[in-house]
Amino acid sequence: MTATLFCGGVIWTGAADTHAVLVDDGVVVAVGDEALARGSGARQVDLDGGFLMPSFADGHAHPLYGGLEAVGPQVRPCQSVDEIVAAVKKYAEDHPEQEWIFGASYNGSLAPGGLFDARWLDAAVPDRPVVLRAWDYHTMWVNTVALERAGITPDTPDPVLGEIPHRPDGSVLGTLREWGATDLVMNVMPPRDEQVRIDALGTAADYYLARGVTWVQDAWVEPADVATYVEAARRGVLRMRFNLALYADPRHFDHQVTEFAAQRRAVQEAGSPLLTANTVKFFADGVVENETGALLAPYCSGLHSHGQQNWAGQTLAEAARRVDELGLQIHIHAIGDAAVRQALDAIEYVTKTNPPRDRRPVIAHCQLVDEADLNRFAELGVTPNMQPLWAQLDALMTVLTIPRLGPERAERQYPIRTLESSGAPLGFGSDWPVSSGAPLDGIAIAASRRTAEGEPPGGWTPHEILPIEAALSAYTAGVARQAFAEDEWGRITPGASADLVWLERDPRTTDPARLPSLAVRATYLRGEPVYRAED
């Protein structure tokens, strides 16, 4: 393999600026003047005044789901219930061969309270099941045929870890909340074709590589998903790095935990350097928007009181301990302040109970953190993997979130700068396809706390604005540390893999409002271009 010399622009190593990088056999071998001296015979990449930096990494996302969204009706861009219904109707007419119509992910703020009626979908498709996931992926909207196939009737009780809303007359509405309810439908749906699922991983790779991302934490993987990744690895069609987080369900954990080692072994035996399965994912709670996020104080509406804790009492701590005994990383979804506290308590229990080791536990989202718990992240070495794109006054926030939390708690959301300043090892993720997987979209919000329209002018909760270089680090070196890969990628330094992204200009000197439009000229994985803007 011919050595490659990158020069002719600004190069940010993750720690300092330089003017040249020499890559050989996929590895950075020199930077600065040494790179120029040793790279006289190398192939040159002229950065043309652009900006080269370590490629981005997404510390919490769902790439398989994101890829599959492209297969069903395109409801994500829809701005009204009528638009969604029209999109579903057209898709059903264009695909008469499909027994089930399955799509994602609709805007939950388009109906009052996030409650969508099955009869609206019946008007489009009355004779086949229709299943749509909301953009939070915790909520589902289905038509009447889907309810019938799942055996959901007015007499069906709310399942464990789920809710089935009803109309005033007692009939089932058509919105299902959380896994206990959505699983009633998912369990009777036919499986997706395996080739479609493998192709979806390719769609996800296309999406991510075009945005400068080369590593993704798939934060919710079930056995069938592991099989899909393994088959893709065996076929040699993976084009970026993935780490799998095996899903831990409190309803089935005693069985699942006996299978985790075998699933990790299957991934290892696939023999791909791009695929690992080192993590287990727990859901401590749901989401604020449907009032299943677990709060220390009740919701303003009182509809669900304190929300939903998925693991009762000490069960999360005990499950985390058993996962830790397997040498797997703990990764906990925690939205509300009660869930964050339970997650921190569980991790503290593990550190006190199991022998010392390099654990690097992760708590994802951290939307609301009680003041008493802010310093515990640093004390316990917990990575708060946060989704900066959510820290803005968009429709989701103003229509669904703030009315449920009230103004005082709403102002304490997403304490990104506070956690970073406390010494917590901050990492960023997108939760794609829940929200945009483009790191620059999230970094624009982290560095401004303003919407795309520039509101509010000084930024929402401006004390939580993160300096741009810290935001870039959270999407690169921060996630590399989370992934136990700081010696492999995440910085441009001799010995590191040449995982790089070439941007058209320096994001550190760009107005945050313009960051989302900053062009990615190329993305490199192990020194080879895996995306080029002209391709």
C-alpha positions as CSV (number, residue, x, y, z in Angstrom):
1,M,0.0,0.0,0.0
2,T,1.3,3.4,-1.0
3,A,1.9,5.9,1.8
4,T,-0.4,9.0,1.7
5,L,0.6,12.5,2.7
6,F,-2.2,14.9,3.7
7,C,-1.3,18.6,3.5
8,G,-2.5,21.9,2.2
9,G,-4.9,22.8,5.0
10,V,-5.5,22.9,8.7
11,I,-5.1,19.6,10.5
12,W,-6.5,19.2,14.0
13,T,-5.1,16.1,15.7
14,G,-7.6,16.3,18.5
15,A,-5.0,18.0,20.7
16,A,-3.3,20.6,18.5
17,D,-3.1,22.0,15.0
18,T,-0.5,20.8,12.5
19,H,0.1,21.1,8.7
20,A,0.8,17.5,7.5
21,V,0.0,13.9,8.3
22,L,1.7,10.9,6.8
23,V,-0.3,7.6,6.6
24,D,1.1,4.2,5.7
25,D,-0.7,0.9,5.7
26,G,-3.7,2.5,7.3
27,V,-1.8,3.9,10.2
28,V,-0.6,7.4,11.0
29,V,3.2,7.3,11.0
30,A,4.1,11.0,11.3
31,V,2.7,14.5,11.7
32,G,4.0,18.0,11.0
33,D,7.5,18.6,9.7
34,E,8.4,14.9,10.2
35,A,5.5,13.9,8.0
36,L,6.7,16.3,5.2
37,A,10.3,15.0,5.5
38,R,9.3,11.3,5.4
39,G,6.6,11.7,2.8
40,S,8.5,13.0,-0.1
41,G,7.6,10.0,-2.3
42,A,4.1,9.5,-0.9
43,R,0.9,10.0,-2.8
44,Q,-0.4,13.5,-1.8
45,V,-3.9,14.5,-0.8
46,D,-4.1,18.3,-1.2
47,L,-6.7,19.5,1.4
48,D,-7.2,22.6,-0.7
49,G,-7.5,24.9,2.3
50,G,-9.9,22.5,4.1
51,F,-9.8,21.0,7.6
52,L,-8.7,17.4,8.4
53,M,-9.6,15.9,11.8
54,P,-10.2,12.5,13.4
55,S,-13.4,11.0,12.0
56,F,-16.5,11.2,14.1
57,A,-17.9,8.4,16.2
58,D,-21.5,8.0,17.3
59,G,-21.7,6.7,20.9
60,H,-25.4,5.8,20.9
61,A,-27.5,5.1,17.8
62,H,-29.6,2.4,16.1
63,P,-28.1,2.0,12.6
64,L,-30.1,-1.1,11.7
65,Y,-33.4,0.7,12.4
66,G,-32.2,3.7,10.6
67,G,-31.4,1.7,7.5
68,L,-34.8,0.0,7.6
69,E,-36.6,3.3,7.7
70,A,-35.7,3.7,4.0
71,V,-37.6,0.5,3.2
72,G,-41.1,1.5,4.4
73,P,-43.4,4.5,3.9
74,Q,-41.5,7.7,4.2
75,V,-43.3,9.3,7.1
76,R,-40.4,11.1,8.8
77,P,-40.6,14.3,6.6
78,C,-44.4,14.5,7.1
79,Q,-45.6,17.7,8.9
80,S,-49.2,16.7,9.6
81,V,-51.3,13.6,10.3
82,D,-52.9,14.0,6.9
83,E,-49.4,13.9,5.2
84,I,-48.5,10.7,7.2
85,V,-51.8,9.0,6.2
86,A,-51.3,10.0,2.5
87,A,-47.7,8.6,2.6
88,V,-48.9,5.3,4.0
89,K,-51.8,5.1,1.5
90,K,-49.4,5.6,-1.4
91,Y,-46.9,3.1,-0.1
92,A,-49.6,0.5,0.4
93,E,-50.9,1.1,-3.2
94,D,-47.4,0.8,-4.6
95,H,-46.7,-2.4,-2.6
96,P,-49.8,-4.6,-2.8
97,E,-47.7,-7.7,-2.2
98,Q,-46.7,-6.7,1.3
99,E,-48.9,-8.3,4.0
100,W,-47.8,-5.8,6.6
101,I,-47.1,-2.1,6.2
102,F,-44.3,-1.2,8.5
103,G,-42.6,2.2,8.8
104,A,-40.9,4.8,10.9
105,S,-40.6,7.4,12.3
106,Y,-43.5,9.9,12.7
107,N,-43.4,13.1,14.6
108,G,-45.1,12.5,17.9
109,S,-46.0,16.2,18.4
110,L,-48.4,16.2,15.5
111,A,-51.3,14.9,17.6
112,P,-52.5,16.3,21.0
113,G,-50.6,14.5,23.8
114,G,-48.8,12.3,21.2
115,L,-52.0,10.2,21.0
116,F,-52.8,8.9,17.4
117,D,-56.0,7.2,16.4
118,A,-56.1,3.8,14.6
119,R,-59.0,5.1,12.5
120,W,-56.8,7.7,10.9
121,L,-54.7,4.9,9.4
122,D,-57.8,2.8,8.7
123,A,-58.9,5.4,6.2
124,A,-55.7,4.7,4.2
125,V,-55.3,1.0,4.7
126,P,-58.4,-0.8,6.0
127,D,-57.5,-4.4,5.0
128,R,-53.8,-4.9,6.1
129,P,-52.0,-4.3,9.3
130,V,-50.2,-0.9,9.5
131,V,-47.5,-0.4,12.1
132,L,-45.6,2.9,12.5
133,R,-43.0,3.7,15.1
134,A,-42.8,7.2,16.5
135,W,-39.5,9.1,16.3
136,D,-38.8,8.2,19.9
137,Y,-39.0,4.5,19.1
138,H,-40.8,4.0,22.4
139,T,-44.2,4.6,20.9
140,M,-46.2,2.9,18.1
141,W,-49.2,3.9,16.1
142,V,-51.2,1.1,14.5
143,N,-54.4,0.6,12.6
144,T,-57.4,-1.6,13.6
145,V,-56.3,-4.6,11.7
146,A,-52.9,-4.6,13.5
147,L,-54.7,-4.4,16.8
148,E,-56.8,-7.4,15.8
149,R,-53.8,-9.4,14.7
150,A,-52.1,-8.7,18.1
151,G,-55.3,-9.7,20.0
152,I,-55.5,-6.3,21.6
153,T,-59.1,-5.5,22.7
154,P,-60.8,-3.1,25.1
155,D,-60.4,-5.8,27.8
156,T,-56.6,-6.2,27.3
157,P,-54.9,-5.0,30.5
158,D,-51.9,-2.7,30.3
159,P,-48.9,-5.1,30.1
160,V,-45.8,-5.0,32.3
161,L,-43.7,-2.1,31.0
162,G,-46.3,-0.8,28.7
163,E,-49.5,1.1,28.2
164,I,-52.5,0.8,25.9
165,P,-54.4,4.1,25.8
166,H,-58.2,4.1,25.2
167,R,-60.8,6.4,23.8
168,P,-63.3,8.0,26.2
169,D,-65.8,5.2,25.2
170,G,-63.3,2.5,26.3
171,S,-62.3,1.3,22.9
172,V,-58.6,0.9,22.1
173,L,-57.1,4.1,20.6
174,G,-54.3,2.8,18.4
175,T,-51.3,4.3,20.2
176,L,-49.1,1.9,22.1
177,R,-46.5,3.0,24.6
178,E,-43.3,1.3,25.7
179,W,-42.0,-2.3,25.0
180,G,-44.6,-4.2,26.9
181,A,-47.3,-2.8,24.7
182,T,-45.4,-2.5,21.4
183,D,-44.2,-6.1,21.7
184,L,-47.7,-7.3,21.5
185,V,-47.7,-6.2,17.9
186,M,-44.0,-6.9,17.1
187,N,-44.4,-10.5,18.3
188,V,-47.0,-11.3,15.6
189,M,-45.3,-9.5,12.8
190,P,-43.5,-11.6,10.2
191,P,-39.7,-11.3,10.3
192,R,-38.1,-9.0,7.7
193,D,-36.2,-10.7,4.9
194,E,-32.6,-11.2,6.0
195,Q,-31.2,-9.7,2.7
196,V,-33.3,-6.6,3.4
197,R,-31.8,-6.3,6.8
198,I,-28.2,-6.7,5.5
199,D,-28.9,-4.1,2.8
200,A,-30.2,-1.8,5.6
201,L,-26.8,-1.9,7.3
202,G,-25.3,-0.8,3.9
203,T,-27.9,2.1,3.8
204,A,-26.8,3.0,7.4
205,A,-23.1,3.0,6.4
206,D,-23.8,5.2,3.4
207,Y,-25.6,7.6,5.6
208,Y,-22.9,7.7,8.3
209,L,-19.8,7.8,6.1
210,A,-21.2,10.7,4.1
211,R,-21.3,12.6,7.4
212,G,-17.8,11.7,8.5
213,V,-18.7,8.9,11.0
214,T,-16.7,5.7,11.0
215,W,-17.7,4.0,14.3
216,V,-21.2,3.5,15.8
217,Q,-22.5,2.0,19.0
218,D,-25.6,0.1,18.1
219,A,-27.4,0.6,21.3
220,W,-30.1,-2.0,21.1
221,V,-29.4,-5.4,19.6
222,E,-31.5,-8.5,19.9
223,P,-30.5,-12.0,18.9
224,A,-31.9,-11.7,15.3
225,D,-29.9,-8.5,14.9
226,V,-26.7,-10.1,16.1
227,A,-27.3,-12.8,13.4
228,T,-27.7,-10.1,10.8
229,Y,-24.5,-8.3,11.7
230,V,-22.6,-11.6,11.9
231,E,-23.9,-12.6,8.4
232,A,-22.9,-9.2,7.0
233,A,-19.4,-9.6,8.6
234,R,-19.0,-13.1,7.1
235,R,-20.0,-11.8,3.7
236,G,-17.5,-9.0,4.0
237,V,-20.0,-6.2,3.4
238,L,-19.5,-4.2,6.6
239,R,-17.9,-0.8,5.6
240,M,-17.5,0.9,9.0
241,R,-17.0,0.0,12.6
242,F,-19.8,-1.2,14.8
243,N,-20.0,-2.3,18.4
244,L,-23.2,-4.1,19.5
245,A,-25.0,-3.5,22.8
246,L,-26.9,-6.7,23.6
247,Y,-30.4,-5.8,24.9
248,A,-31.2,-6.6,28.6
249,D,-35.0,-6.9,29.2
250,P,-36.1,-7.1,32.8
251,R,-38.9,-9.5,31.8
252,H,-36.4,-12.0,30.4
253,F,-33.1,-11.2,31.9
254,D,-32.4,-14.4,33.7
255,H,-32.5,-16.2,30.3
256,Q,-30.8,-13.5,28.3
257,V,-27.8,-13.3,30.5
258,T,-27.0,-16.9,29.8
259,E,-26.9,-16.1,26.1
260,F,-24.7,-13.0,26.1
261,A,-21.4,-14.8,26.1
262,A,-22.4,-17.0,23.2
263,Q,-23.6,-13.9,21.2
264,R,-20.3,-12.1,21.8
265,R,-18.5,-15.3,20.8
266,A,-20.5,-15.5,17.5
267,V,-19.4,-12.0,16.7
268,Q,-15.8,-12.8,17.5
269,E,-15.9,-15.9,15.3
270,A,-17.2,-13.8,12.4
271,G,-13.6,-12.5,12.3
272,S,-14.3,-8.9,11.2
273,P,-12.1,-6.2,12.6
274,L,-15.0,-3.9,12.1
275,L,-17.4,-5.7,14.4
276,T,-17.4,-6.2,18.2
277,A,-20.1,-7.0,20.8
278,N,-18.6,-5.7,24.1
279,T,-21.6,-4.0,25.7
280,V,-25.0,-4.7,27.2
281,K,-27.9,-2.1,27.0
282,F,-30.4,-1.5,29.8
283,F,-33.4,0.8,29.7
284,A,-33.9,2.3,33.1
285,D,-37.0,4.2,32.0
286,G,-38.8,5.5,29.0
287,V,-39.1,9.1,27.6
288,V,-40.6,12.3,28.9
289,E,-42.7,12.9,25.8
290,N,-45.0,10.0,26.7
291,E,-44.5,10.5,30.4
292,T,-42.6,7.2,30.9
293,G,-39.3,8.9,31.8
294,A,-38.8,8.3,35.5
295,L,-38.8,11.4,37.6
296,L,-38.0,12.2,41.2
297,A,-41.0,14.6,41.4
298,P,-44.3,14.0,39.6
299,Y,-45.1,15.1,36.1
300,C,-47.0,18.4,35.9
301,S,-50.1,16.7,34.5
302,G,-50.0,13.9,37.1
303,L,-51.1,11.5,34.4
304,H,-48.5,9.0,35.1
305,S,-47.2,10.4,38.4
306,H,-43.5,9.8,38.5
307,G,-43.2,7.9,35.2
308,Q,-41.9,4.4,34.7
309,Q,-38.9,2.6,36.2
310,N,-38.3,-0.5,34.2
311,W,-36.3,-2.3,36.8
312,A,-37.8,-2.6,40.2
313,G,-35.9,-2.0,43.4
314,Q,-32.4,-3.5,43.3
315,T,-32.9,-5.6,40.1
316,L,-31.0,-3.2,37.9
317,A,-28.0,-3.2,40.2
318,E,-28.0,-7.0,40.4
319,A,-28.4,-7.4,36.6
320,A,-25.6,-4.9,36.0
321,R,-23.4,-6.9,38.4
322,R,-24.0,-10.1,36.5
323,V,-23.2,-8.4,33.2
324,D,-20.1,-6.9,34.7
325,E,-19.0,-10.4,35.8
326,L,-19.0,-11.4,32.1
327,G,-16.5,-8.7,31.4
328,L,-19.1,-6.7,29.4
329,Q,-19.6,-3.0,29.4
330,I,-22.7,-1.5,31.1
331,H,-24.7,1.0,28.9
332,I,-27.9,2.4,30.5
333,H,-30.6,4.5,28.9
334,A,-31.7,7.0,31.6
335,I,-33.8,10.0,30.7
336,G,-35.4,11.2,33.9
337,D,-33.6,12.2,37.1
338,A,-34.9,9.2,39.0
339,A,-33.6,6.9,36.3
340,V,-30.2,8.6,36.2
341,R,-30.0,8.1,40.0
342,Q,-31.0,4.5,39.7
343,A,-28.4,4.0,37.0
344,L,-25.6,5.7,39.0
345,D,-26.6,3.6,42.1
346,A,-26.4,0.4,40.1
347,I,-22.9,1.3,38.8
348,E,-21.7,2.2,42.2
349,Y,-23.0,-1.1,43.5
350,V,-21.1,-3.0,40.8
351,T,-17.8,-1.1,41.6
352,K,-18.2,-2.0,45.3
353,T,-19.3,-5.6,44.7
354,N,-17.1,-6.9,41.9
355,P,-13.3,-6.8,41.7
356,P,-11.7,-3.7,40.3
357,R,-11.3,-3.5,36.5
358,D,-11.5,-0.9,33.7
359,R,-15.3,-0.8,33.3
360,R,-16.1,2.5,31.5
361,P,-19.8,2.3,32.2
362,V,-22.1,4.6,30.1
363,I,-25.3,6.3,31.0
364,A,-27.0,7.5,27.8
365,H,-29.2,10.7,27.4
366,C,-29.1,12.1,30.9
367,Q,-31.8,14.5,30.0
368,L,-32.5,15.5,33.6
369,V,-30.0,15.0,36.4
370,D,-30.6,16.0,40.0
371,E,-28.0,18.4,41.4
372,A,-26.9,15.9,44.0
373,D,-25.9,13.4,41.2
374,L,-24.0,15.7,38.9
375,N,-20.6,15.0,40.4
376,R,-21.1,11.2,40.6
377,F,-20.4,10.7,36.9
378,A,-16.8,11.8,37.4
379,E,-16.5,10.0,40.8
380,L,-17.6,6.7,39.3
381,G,-15.9,7.1,35.9
382,V,-19.2,7.1,34.1
383,T,-19.4,8.4,30.6
384,P,-22.5,10.6,30.1
385,N,-23.3,9.9,26.4
386,M,-25.5,12.8,25.5
387,Q,-27.4,13.8,22.4
388,P,-26.6,17.5,21.9
389,L,-29.1,17.9,19.1
390,W,-31.9,17.6,21.7
391,A,-30.8,20.6,23.7
392,Q,-32.9,23.1,21.8
393,L,-36.3,24.8,22.0
394,D,-37.8,22.9,19.0
395,A,-41.4,21.6,18.7
396,L,-40.6,18.4,20.6
397,M,-39.4,20.5,23.5
398,T,-42.1,23.2,23.5
399,V,-45.1,21.1,22.6
400,L,-44.4,17.8,24.5
401,T,-41.6,18.2,27.0
402,I,-41.8,21.5,28.8
403,P,-45.5,21.2,29.5
404,R,-44.8,17.8,31.2
405,L,-41.8,19.0,33.2
406,G,-42.7,22.6,34.0
407,P,-40.4,25.6,33.6
408,E,-38.1,25.0,36.5
409,R,-37.2,21.4,35.6
410,A,-37.2,22.2,31.9
411,E,-34.4,24.7,32.5
412,R,-32.2,21.9,34.0
413,Q,-32.3,19.7,31.0
414,Y,-29.2,18.4,29.2
415,P,-26.5,19.7,31.6
416,I,-23.7,19.1,29.0
417,R,-21.3,21.8,30.1
418,T,-21.9,21.1,33.7
419,L,-21.0,17.5,33.4
420,E,-18.0,18.2,31.2
421,S,-16.7,20.7,33.6
422,S,-17.1,18.3,36.5
423,G,-14.5,16.0,34.9
424,A,-17.0,13.4,33.6
425,P,-15.6,11.7,30.4
426,L,-18.2,13.2,28.1
427,G,-19.2,11.4,24.9
428,F,-21.7,12.4,22.2
429,G,-24.2,10.3,20.2
430,S,-27.2,11.0,18.0
431,D,-29.7,8.2,18.8
432,W,-30.2,8.1,15.0
433,P,-32.8,7.5,13.5
434,V,-34.6,9.1,16.5
435,S,-32.9,12.3,15.4
436,S,-30.3,13.3,12.9
437,G,-27.1,11.2,12.8
438,A,-25.0,14.1,11.4
439,P,-22.5,15.1,14.1
440,L,-22.3,18.6,12.8
441,D,-26.0,19.0,13.4
442,G,-25.5,18.1,17.1
443,I,-22.3,20.1,17.5
444,A,-24.1,23.2,16.2
445,I,-26.6,22.9,19.1
446,A,-24.0,22.1,21.7
447,A,-22.0,25.2,20.7
448,S,-25.0,27.5,20.7
449,R,-28.2,26.0,22.3
450,R,-30.1,27.7,19.5
451,T,-32.5,26.3,16.9
452,A,-31.8,26.4,13.2
453,E,-33.8,29.6,13.1
454,G,-31.4,31.1,15.7
455,E,-33.8,31.0,18.7
456,P,-33.4,32.1,21.3
457,P,-30.7,34.7,20.3
458,G,-28.5,34.1,23.3
459,G,-29.1,30.4,23.4
460,W,-31.4,28.3,25.6
461,T,-29.9,27.7,29.0
462,P,-26.7,29.5,27.8
463,H,-24.6,28.4,30.8
464,E,-24.7,24.9,29.2
465,I,-23.1,26.0,25.9
466,L,-20.1,23.9,25.2
467,P,-16.9,25.3,23.6
468,I,-16.7,24.1,20.0
469,E,-13.4,22.2,20.4
470,A,-14.8,20.4,23.5
471,A,-17.9,19.5,21.3
472,L,-15.6,18.1,18.6
473,S,-13.7,16.1,21.2
474,A,-16.9,14.6,22.6
475,Y,-17.8,13.3,19.1
476,T,-14.3,11.9,18.6
477,A,-11.9,11.2,21.4
478,G,-14.7,11.1,23.9
479,V,-16.5,8.2,22.1
480,A,-13.1,6.5,21.5
481,R,-12.6,6.4,25.2
482,Q,-16.1,5.1,25.7
483,A,-15.2,2.3,23.2
484,F,-11.9,1.4,24.9
485,A,-10.3,2.5,21.6
486,E,-8.4,5.7,22.5
487,D,-5.1,4.0,21.5
488,E,-6.6,2.9,18.1
489,W,-8.7,5.8,16.8
490,G,-10.2,9.2,17.9
491,R,-6.9,11.2,17.5
492,I,-4.4,11.8,14.8
493,T,-1.2,10.6,16.4
494,P,1.5,8.1,15.3
495,G,0.4,4.6,15.7
496,A,-3.4,5.4,15.5
497,S,-5.6,4.1,12.7
498,A,-6.0,6.8,10.0
499,D,-9.8,7.2,10.6
500,L,-10.2,10.8,9.3
501,V,-12.8,13.3,8.0
502,W,-12.0,16.1,5.6
503,L,-14.3,19.1,6.0
504,E,-14.4,22.1,3.6
505,R,-13.4,24.5,6.4
506,D,-12.5,24.8,10.0
507,P,-15.6,24.2,12.2
508,R,-14.0,26.0,15.1
509,T,-14.1,29.3,13.2
510,T,-17.5,28.8,11.7
511,D,-20.7,30.3,13.0
512,P,-22.6,27.4,14.8
513,A,-25.6,28.2,12.6
514,R,-23.6,27.2,9.5
515,L,-22.1,24.0,10.9
516,P,-24.9,21.7,9.5
517,S,-24.2,22.9,6.0
518,L,-20.4,22.4,6.3
519,A,-19.5,20.0,3.5
520,V,-17.8,16.7,4.2
521,R,-15.3,16.3,1.3
522,A,-14.1,12.8,2.2
523,T,-14.1,10.2,5.0
524,Y,-11.2,7.8,5.5
525,L,-11.2,4.5,7.3
526,R,-7.7,3.0,8.0
527,G,-6.3,5.5,5.5
528,E,-8.7,4.5,2.6
529,P,-11.4,6.8,1.3
530,V,-14.8,5.2,2.1
531,Y,-16.7,8.4,1.1
532,R,-15.8,11.2,-1.3
533,A,-18.1,14.1,-2.1
534,E,-17.7,13.6,-5.8
535,D,-18.6,9.9,-5.7
